[in-house]
Amino acid sequence: MSKPQGSKSRAQIRCADCEHCRTFRDTSDSGCYTLKIRCAKGHWRRGKTSQKNPTYQMHTVLRRVVPECADYASLSDDEQDRALYLDALEDDLPVERIVYDASGEPTLHTEVG
C-alpha cells in the first residue's frame, strides 16, 4: 500500500524526550520563580531578531516538536519506551504555570513579581 500524498515519512521529534531539553528556574527580583525549559544546544531560536535562547513554560513542553534535529539524543531506549515516557510526562507535568515563592512553596499568584 502506498503512502497518501503529503504524508510525513517520519514522526515529529518531541523535544521533551531529548537529553538537551533542560529545566531551569526563572527567578524574579522578589525571589519568586517559575520552572521553564530550554534547549541546551540553542535549537529553539528563530530568525535574526529572536531571543538569544528562547524558553518554554514547563506545562507547555510537550507541545514543542520539530521535524528533525542534528543534535537530538533521545532519553528513551526505543519507540515503546519513548511512548511510555511521554505518556508519564504528560501525567506528571502541571496543567498550568506554577509560581513558587523563594522557599520553594507554590503561591496563589499567576504572575512572577
N, CA and C atoms as a LAMMPS dump frame, in Angstrom:
ITEM: TIMESTEP
0
ITEM: NUMBER OF ATOMS
339
ITEM: BOX BOUNDS ff ff ff
-5.0000000000000000e+02 5.0000000000000000e+02
-5.0000000000000000e+02 5.0000000000000000e+02
-5.0000000000000000e+02 5.0000000000000000e+02
ITEM: ATOMS id mol type element x y z
1 1 1 N 0.845 -1.17 0
2 1 2 C 0 0 0
3 1 3 C 0.892 1.236 0
4 2 1 N 0.599 2.206 -0.851
5 2 2 C 1.428 3.405 -0.933
6 2 3 C 0.954 4.44 0.076
7 3 1 N 1.876 5.328 0.404
8 3 2 C 1.554 6.387 1.35
9 3 3 C 0.718 7.456 0.66
10 4 1 N -0.239 8.042 1.358
11 4 2 C -1.017 9.131 0.774
12 4 3 C -0.111 10.311 0.475
13 5 1 N -0.459 11.049 -0.569
14 5 2 C 0.333 12.196 -0.935
15 5 3 C 0.348 13.209 0.207
16 6 1 N 1.525 13.75 0.495
17 6 2 C 1.645 14.745 1.547
18 6 3 C 1.837 14.167 2.936
19 7 1 N 1.882 12.827 3.067
20 7 2 C 2.077 12.254 4.398
21 7 3 C 3.538 12.371 4.808
22 8 1 N 3.758 12.411 6.08
23 8 2 C 5.125 12.529 6.597
24 8 3 C 5.747 11.145 6.674
25 9 1 N 7.014 11.059 6.28
26 9 2 C 7.694 9.77 6.323
27 9 3 C 8.232 9.472 7.721
28 10 1 N 8.462 10.504 8.527
29 10 2 C 8.962 10.32 9.885
30 10 3 C 8.078 11.054 10.866
31 11 1 N 8.038 10.536 12.063
32 11 2 C 7.285 11.214 13.119
33 11 3 C 8.05 12.455 13.555
34 12 1 N 7.336 13.407 14.092
35 12 2 C 7.965 14.617 14.609
36 12 3 C 8.752 14.268 15.871
37 13 1 N 9.824 14.981 16.103
38 13 2 C 10.64 14.804 17.304
39 13 3 C 10.041 15.651 18.414
40 14 1 N 9.781 15.049 19.547
41 14 2 C 9.303 15.794 20.724
42 14 3 C 10.526 16.188 21.55
43 15 1 N 10.735 17.465 21.67
44 15 2 C 11.904 17.975 22.376
45 15 3 C 11.954 17.525 23.834
46 16 1 N 10.813 17.244 24.432
47 16 2 C 10.771 16.808 25.833
48 16 3 C 11.492 15.486 26.047
49 17 1 N 11.696 14.715 24.981
50 17 2 C 12.379 13.424 25.069
51 17 3 C 13.864 13.537 24.703
52 18 1 N 14.393 14.74 24.619
53 18 2 C 15.795 14.935 24.226
54 18 3 C 16.653 15.252 25.457
55 19 1 N 17.85 14.73 25.469
56 19 2 C 18.732 14.994 26.615
57 19 3 C 19.167 16.451 26.698
58 20 1 N 18.955 17.229 25.643
59 20 2 C 19.337 18.641 25.646
60 20 3 C 18.211 19.563 26.12
61 21 1 N 17.052 19.002 26.406
62 21 2 C 15.913 19.763 26.934
63 21 3 C 16.137 19.915 28.437
64 22 1 N 16.368 21.154 28.884
65 22 2 C 16.766 21.398 30.271
66 22 3 C 15.773 22.267 31.026
67 23 1 N 15.572 21.934 32.275
68 23 2 C 14.727 22.711 33.169
69 23 3 C 15.601 23.704 33.928
70 24 1 N 15.081 24.922 34.127
71 24 2 C 15.797 25.909 34.929
72 24 3 C 14.792 26.812 35.643
73 25 1 N 15.268 27.511 36.657
74 25 2 C 14.435 28.459 37.406
75 25 3 C 14.556 29.835 36.775
76 26 1 N 13.424 30.445 36.49
77 26 2 C 13.382 31.831 36.028
78 26 3 C 12.936 32.66 37.232
79 27 1 N 13.908 33.296 37.897
80 27 2 C 13.667 33.971 39.169
81 27 3 C 13.491 35.476 38.993
82 28 1 N 12.514 36.023 39.701
83 28 2 C 12.281 37.476 39.678
84 28 3 C 13.104 38.14 40.781
85 29 1 N 13.087 39.466 40.809
86 29 2 C 13.808 40.215 41.84
87 29 3 C 13.277 39.927 43.241
88 30 1 N 11.988 39.556 43.341
89 30 2 C 11.386 39.285 44.648
90 30 3 C 11.745 37.892 45.177
91 31 1 N 12.382 37.074 44.351
92 31 2 C 12.75 35.726 44.772
93 31 3 C 11.772 34.664 44.307
94 32 1 N 10.593 35.076 43.835
95 32 2 C 9.634 34.121 43.279
96 32 3 C 10.2 33.58 41.961
97 33 1 N 9.809 32.365 41.614
98 33 2 C 10.315 31.8 40.363
99 33 3 C 9.297 30.856 39.728
100 34 1 N 9.495 30.618 38.432
101 34 2 C 8.754 29.593 37.704
102 34 3 C 9.777 28.647 37.097
103 35 1 N 9.349 27.441 36.809
104 35 2 C 10.218 26.489 36.132
105 35 3 C 9.978 26.601 34.632
106 36 1 N 11.059 26.708 33.881
107 36 2 C 10.977 26.816 32.425
108 36 3 C 11.895 25.794 31.782
109 37 1 N 11.739 25.652 30.474
110 37 2 C 12.502 24.683 29.69
111 37 3 C 13.231 25.408 28.571
112 38 1 N 14.442 24.965 28.254
113 38 2 C 15.167 25.491 27.103
114 38 3 C 16.007 24.389 26.48
115 39 1 N 16.397 24.602 25.245
116 39 2 C 17.281 23.663 24.552
117 39 3 C 18.719 24.066 24.847
118 40 1 N 19.482 23.158 25.426
119 40 2 C 20.874 23.449 25.772
120 40 3 C 21.732 23.689 24.53
121 41 1 N 21.298 23.193 23.396
122 41 2 C 22.024 23.392 22.136
123 41 3 C 21.55 24.634 21.387
124 42 1 N 20.539 25.322 21.914
125 42 2 C 20.064 26.564 21.318
126 42 3 C 19.256 26.401 20.046
127 43 1 N 18.66 25.242 19.836
128 43 2 C 17.933 24.998 18.59
129 43 3 C 16.554 25.615 18.522
130 44 1 N 16.089 26.285 19.541
131 44 2 C 14.748 26.852 19.502
132 44 3 C 14.744 28.282 19.001
133 45 1 N 15.894 28.78 18.605
134 45 2 C 15.982 30.139 18.069
135 45 3 C 15.363 30.181 16.677
136 46 1 N 14.752 31.323 16.355
137 46 2 C 14.178 31.503 15.018
138 46 3 C 14.52 32.899 14.514
139 47 1 N 15.1 32.963 13.362
140 47 2 C 15.372 34.249 12.729
141 47 3 C 16.417 35.087 13.445
142 48 1 N 16.737 36.218 12.85
143 48 2 C 17.776 37.091 13.386
144 48 3 C 17.31 37.914 14.578
145 49 1 N 16.002 38.187 14.67
146 49 2 C 15.504 39.067 15.73
147 49 3 C 14.976 38.308 16.938
148 50 1 N 15.088 36.996 16.954
149 50 2 C 14.56 36.201 18.063
150 50 3 C 15.418 36.33 19.313
151 51 1 N 14.847 35.874 20.414
152 51 2 C 15.579 35.844 21.676
153 51 3 C 16.862 35.047 21.515
154 52 1 N 17.823 35.34 22.34
155 52 2 C 19.096 34.635 22.278
156 52 3 C 18.914 33.143 22.559
157 53 1 N 18.148 32.797 23.572
158 53 2 C 17.875 31.398 23.88
159 53 3 C 16.436 31.294 24.384
160 54 1 N 15.475 31.168 23.471
161 54 2 C 14.065 31.151 23.87
162 54 3 C 13.727 29.981 24.794
163 55 1 N 12.692 30.177 25.582
164 55 2 C 12.292 29.18 26.571
165 55 3 C 10.805 28.863 26.442
166 56 1 N 10.402 27.778 27.075
167 56 2 C 9.004 27.379 27.159
168 56 3 C 8.636 27.226 28.625
169 57 1 N 7.378 27.447 28.936
170 57 2 C 6.886 27.168 30.273
171 57 3 C 6.866 25.659 30.475
172 58 1 N 7.055 25.212 31.687
173 58 2 C 7.099 23.784 31.999
174 58 3 C 5.851 23.05 31.501
175 59 1 N 4.681 23.654 31.684
176 59 2 C 3.442 22.963 31.331
177 59 3 C 3.203 22.879 29.818
178 60 1 N 4.02 23.559 29.003
179 60 2 C 3.828 23.533 27.544
180 60 3 C 4.903 22.743 26.8
181 61 1 N 5.832 22.123 27.496
182 61 2 C 6.981 21.491 26.838
183 61 3 C 6.588 20.353 25.89
184 62 1 N 5.518 19.666 26.16
185 62 2 C 5.116 18.567 25.267
186 62 3 C 4.626 19.069 23.916
187 63 1 N 4.297 20.345 23.818
188 63 2 C 3.872 20.917 22.536
189 63 3 C 5.048 21.181 21.602
190 64 1 N 6.246 21.226 22.144
191 64 2 C 7.437 21.572 21.363
192 64 3 C 7.859 20.373 20.528
193 65 1 N 7.684 20.471 19.209
194 65 2 C 8.08 19.408 18.279
195 65 3 C 8.827 20.025 17.106
196 66 1 N 9.734 19.245 16.529
197 66 2 C 10.467 19.66 15.336
198 66 3 C 10.519 18.48 14.364
199 67 1 N 10.587 18.746 13.06
200 67 2 C 10.64 17.644 12.101
201 67 3 C 11.982 16.906 12.132
202 68 1 N 13.056 17.628 12.448
203 68 2 C 14.379 16.999 12.543
204 68 3 C 15.301 17.884 13.363
205 69 1 N 16.338 17.261 13.917
206 69 2 C 17.315 17.994 14.727
207 69 3 C 18.628 17.221 14.707
208 70 1 N 19.691 17.883 14.315
209 70 2 C 21.007 17.238 14.21
210 70 3 C 21.538 16.782 15.568
211 71 1 N 21.123 17.44 16.644
212 71 2 C 21.643 17.12 17.971
213 71 3 C 20.672 16.323 18.837
214 72 1 N 19.567 15.858 18.258
215 72 2 C 18.577 15.109 19.034
216 72 3 C 19.199 13.838 19.604
217 73 1 N 19.042 13.658 20.904
218 73 2 C 19.52 12.458 21.594
219 73 3 C 18.416 12.023 22.547
220 74 1 N 17.71 10.983 22.175
221 74 2 C 16.564 10.527 22.943
222 74 3 C 16.967 10.044 24.331
223 75 1 N 16.102 10.288 25.285
224 75 2 C 16.279 9.767 26.637
225 75 3 C 15.772 8.332 26.735
226 76 1 N 15.11 7.864 25.681
227 76 2 C 14.475 6.548 25.672
228 76 3 C 15.307 5.544 24.878
229 77 1 N 15.113 4.263 25.2
230 77 2 C 15.855 3.201 24.521
231 77 3 C 15.251 2.818 23.174
232 78 1 N 13.914 2.906 23.063
233 78 2 C 13.239 2.525 21.819
234 78 3 C 11.897 3.249 21.74
235 79 1 N 11.153 3.002 20.664
236 79 2 C 9.879 3.684 20.461
237 79 3 C 8.866 3.393 21.571
238 80 1 N 8.817 2.17 22.022
239 80 2 C 7.873 1.803 23.083
240 80 3 C 8.224 2.534 24.386
241 81 1 N 9.51 2.552 24.721
242 81 2 C 9.979 3.252 25.917
243 81 3 C 9.686 4.748 25.795
244 82 1 N 9.888 5.317 24.597
245 82 2 C 9.623 6.732 24.358
246 82 3 C 8.143 7.053 24.581
247 83 1 N 7.261 6.212 24.055
248 83 2 C 5.823 6.425 24.215
249 83 3 C 5.43 6.374 25.697
250 84 1 N 5.983 5.411 26.43
251 84 2 C 5.691 5.303 27.863
252 84 3 C 6.205 6.525 28.625
253 85 1 N 7.408 6.968 28.28
254 85 2 C 7.999 8.139 28.932
255 85 3 C 7.151 9.385 28.694
256 86 1 N 6.76 9.624 27.444
257 86 2 C 5.979 10.815 27.122
258 86 3 C 4.586 10.771 27.748
259 87 1 N 3.988 9.579 27.813
260 87 2 C 2.686 9.439 28.493
261 87 3 C 2.812 9.764 29.981
262 88 1 N 3.869 9.243 30.613
263 88 2 C 4.096 9.51 32.039
264 88 3 C 4.389 10.999 32.258
265 89 1 N 5.149 11.587 31.357
266 89 2 C 5.475 13.007 31.47
267 89 3 C 4.213 13.858 31.359
268 90 1 N 3.329 13.487 30.443
269 90 2 C 2.068 14.216 30.292
270 90 3 C 1.245 14.169 31.576
271 91 1 N 1.266 13.022 32.247
272 91 2 C 0.542 12.885 33.512
273 91 3 C 1.198 13.671 34.643
274 92 1 N 2.523 13.792 34.625
275 92 2 C 3.268 14.418 35.719
276 92 3 C 3.422 15.932 35.598
277 93 1 N 3.386 16.475 34.382
278 93 2 C 3.579 17.912 34.205
279 93 3 C 2.38 18.691 34.731
280 94 1 N 2.615 19.901 35.229
281 94 2 C 1.49 20.72 35.669
282 94 3 C 0.629 21.121 34.475
283 95 1 N -0.637 21.415 34.719
284 95 2 C -1.539 21.805 33.636
285 95 3 C -1.522 23.31 33.399
286 96 1 N -0.92 24.063 34.324
287 96 2 C -0.775 25.498 34.168
288 96 3 C 0.527 25.948 34.821
289 97 1 N 0.886 27.184 34.569
290 97 2 C 2.119 27.723 35.127
291 97 3 C 1.992 27.849 36.641
292 98 1 N 3.025 27.409 37.342
293 98 2 C 3.057 27.497 38.806
294 98 3 C 4.152 28.474 39.201
295 99 1 N 3.803 29.416 40.059
296 99 2 C 4.772 30.368 40.591
297 99 3 C 5.133 29.908 41.998
298 100 1 N 6.43 29.807 42.261
299 100 2 C 6.926 29.383 43.576
300 100 3 C 7.493 30.581 44.316
301 101 1 N 7.319 30.596 45.666
302 101 2 C 7.948 31.659 46.441
303 101 3 C 9.413 31.296 46.667
304 102 1 N 10.154 32.175 47.313
305 102 2 C 11.6 31.977 47.499
306 102 3 C 11.934 30.699 48.253
307 103 1 N 11.009 30.207 49.1
308 103 2 C 11.265 28.98 49.86
309 103 3 C 10.933 27.721 49.058
310 104 1 N 10.354 27.889 47.859
311 104 2 C 10.035 26.743 47.022
312 104 3 C 8.601 26.265 47.112
313 105 1 N 7.785 26.989 47.885
314 105 2 C 6.375 26.627 48.016
315 105 3 C 5.561 27.27 46.892
316 106 1 N 4.612 26.539 46.315
317 106 2 C 3.741 27.148 45.295
318 106 3 C 2.933 28.285 45.9
319 107 1 N 2.744 29.361 45.143
320 107 2 C 1.953 30.503 45.609
321 107 3 C 0.614 30.53 44.893
322 108 1 N -0.238 31.442 45.272
323 108 2 C -1.518 31.613 44.602
324 108 3 C -1.413 32.568 43.425
325 109 1 N -0.242 33.16 43.215
326 109 2 C -0.037 34.115 42.135
327 109 3 C 0.09 33.407 40.799
328 110 1 N -0.352 34.092 39.755
329 110 2 C -0.15 33.57 38.403
330 110 3 C 0.954 34.331 37.686
331 111 1 N 1.371 35.431 38.274
332 111 2 C 2.439 36.238 37.689
333 111 3 C 3.604 36.308 38.672
334 112 1 N 4.813 36.272 38.131
335 112 2 C 6.005 36.415 38.969
336 112 3 C 6.181 37.901 39.249
337 113 1 N 6.402 38.256 40.52
338 113 2 C 6.537 39.679 40.793
339 113 3 C 7.176 40.017 42.068
